[in-house]
Amino acid sequence: MIDQELSSCLIQQISFLRDSLEGGKTQFSYSEIETQLSVLERVKDYIGKTESDFDSQTVADDDALLADVLNNPENLTPFAVRSLPEDLKEEISLNDTDKFEIDVLNLVDRAKNKRISINNLLIALRITTGKTYSRTILNNRLYRMVKKNILFSVPGRKGLYTTNNNVRHQVGNEDDMNLDF
């Protein structure tokens, strides 16, 4: 279990960031502080979980994985592969396309608002996999993922992808304005 001192430090840091945000006295941008707060809140929640919380989460994850496998009996889905423990992943035959799709979906899911531009995806893939993709090849692969309904283009935003199939483009949305291309 995490000791009480670490938990106390996290609570103090969260409080400091909230005060900075509310008081407007900070050298960080509003979104940077919100991101830091979000991470700290998740760490705090993680620390506060009991062993039974982890057990019930595992059961829910296992149920979701089983449902995904049974609903797609002929093909592995990226969700199924991402949910597997490493020792089982080693036993499953994955081709390069499967691995690529998993890498892309993991990166998109980690991005703010689960959206990423093709430029940022090129960079993120290079950093995480060590592979440099040409823009044309990446674009073609993303197109095929969109056609398979495992990745989605953001309407009205060329070169922006998401894992959220319910995304709607909103003109003037602050989050859309802050995306780098």
QUIVENQUI-V976775 format. One record per residue. N is the residue number from 1. PSI is psi as a letter, one per 40 degrees, with the letter a starting at -180 (999 if undefined). NEAR is the number of other C-alpha atoms within 10 Angstrom. Layout:
n=N psi=PSI near=NEAR
n=N psi=PSI near=NEAR
//
This chain:
n=1 psi=i near=8
n=2 psi=h near=9
n=3 psi=i near=8
n=4 psi=d near=9
n=5 psi=d near=9
n=6 psi=d near=12
n=7 psi=d near=15
n=8 psi=d near=11
n=9 psi=d near=11
n=10 psi=d near=16
n=11 psi=d near=14
n=12 psi=d near=12
n=13 psi=d near=15
n=14 psi=d near=19
n=15 psi=d near=13
n=16 psi=d near=13
n=17 psi=d near=19
n=18 psi=d near=15
n=19 psi=d near=13
n=20 psi=d near=16
n=21 psi=d near=18
n=22 psi=d near=11
n=23 psi=e near=9
n=24 psi=e near=12
n=25 psi=g near=10
n=26 psi=i near=13
n=27 psi=e near=9
n=28 psi=i near=13
n=29 psi=i near=11
n=30 psi=d near=13
n=31 psi=d near=12
n=32 psi=d near=11
n=33 psi=d near=18
n=34 psi=d near=15
n=35 psi=d near=13
n=36 psi=d near=13
n=37 psi=d near=19
n=38 psi=d near=13
n=39 psi=d near=13
n=40 psi=d near=17
n=41 psi=d near=15
n=42 psi=d near=11
n=43 psi=d near=13
n=44 psi=d near=17
n=45 psi=d near=10
n=46 psi=d near=13
n=47 psi=d near=14
n=48 psi=e near=13
n=49 psi=i near=11
n=50 psi=i near=10
n=51 psi=d near=10
n=52 psi=d near=9
n=53 psi=d near=12
n=54 psi=d near=12
n=55 psi=d near=11
n=56 psi=d near=11
n=57 psi=d near=12
n=58 psi=d near=12
n=59 psi=d near=12
n=60 psi=d near=12
n=61 psi=d near=13
n=62 psi=d near=14
n=63 psi=d near=12
n=64 psi=d near=14
n=65 psi=d near=19
n=66 psi=d near=13
n=67 psi=d near=13
n=68 psi=d near=16
n=69 psi=d near=17
n=70 psi=d near=10
n=71 psi=e near=11
n=72 psi=g near=12
n=73 psi=e near=10
n=74 psi=d near=8
n=75 psi=i near=10
n=76 psi=h near=15
n=77 psi=i near=19
n=78 psi=d near=19
n=79 psi=d near=16
n=80 psi=d near=17
n=81 psi=d near=19
n=82 psi=d near=16
n=83 psi=e near=14
n=84 psi=i near=14
n=85 psi=i near=9
n=86 psi=d near=10
n=87 psi=d near=8
n=88 psi=d near=9
n=89 psi=d near=13
n=90 psi=d near=10
n=91 psi=e near=8
n=92 psi=h near=11
n=93 psi=h near=8
n=94 psi=h near=12
n=95 psi=i near=8
n=96 psi=d near=8
n=97 psi=d near=10
n=98 psi=d near=14
n=99 psi=d near=14
n=100 psi=d near=17
n=101 psi=d near=19
n=102 psi=d near=18
n=103 psi=d near=17
n=104 psi=d near=22
n=105 psi=d near=22
n=106 psi=d near=16
n=107 psi=d near=20
n=108 psi=d near=23
n=109 psi=d near=15
n=110 psi=d near=12
n=111 psi=i near=16
n=112 psi=h near=11
n=113 psi=e near=13
n=114 psi=f near=15
n=115 psi=i near=23
n=116 psi=i near=27
n=117 psi=i near=20
n=118 psi=d near=18
n=119 psi=d near=13
n=120 psi=d near=17
n=121 psi=d near=22
n=122 psi=d near=19
n=123 psi=d near=14
n=124 psi=d near=20
n=125 psi=d near=17
n=126 psi=d near=13
n=127 psi=d near=11
n=128 psi=d near=10
n=129 psi=e near=10
n=130 psi=e near=10
n=131 psi=h near=12
n=132 psi=h near=13
n=133 psi=i near=14
n=134 psi=i near=9
n=135 psi=d near=13
n=136 psi=d near=9
n=137 psi=d near=10
n=138 psi=d near=16
n=139 psi=d near=15
n=140 psi=d near=11
n=141 psi=d near=16
n=142 psi=d near=22
n=143 psi=d near=15
n=144 psi=d near=14
n=145 psi=d near=17
n=146 psi=d near=16
n=147 psi=d near=11
n=148 psi=e near=10
n=149 psi=f near=12
n=150 psi=e near=18
n=151 psi=i near=21
n=152 psi=i near=21
n=153 psi=i near=23
n=154 psi=h near=21
n=155 psi=h near=13
n=156 psi=e near=11
n=157 psi=g near=11
n=158 psi=h near=10
n=159 psi=e near=16
n=160 psi=h near=19
n=161 psi=i near=23
n=162 psi=i near=23
n=163 psi=e near=23
n=164 psi=h near=17
n=165 psi=e near=12
n=166 psi=e near=8
n=167 psi=i near=14
n=168 psi=h near=10
n=169 psi=h near=11
n=170 psi=h near=11
n=171 psi=h near=9
n=172 psi=e near=8
n=173 psi=h near=9
n=174 psi=d near=9
n=175 psi=d near=11
n=176 psi=d near=14
n=177 psi=d near=9
n=178 psi=e near=9
n=179 psi=h near=13
n=180 psi=h near=9
n=181 psi=999 near=10
//
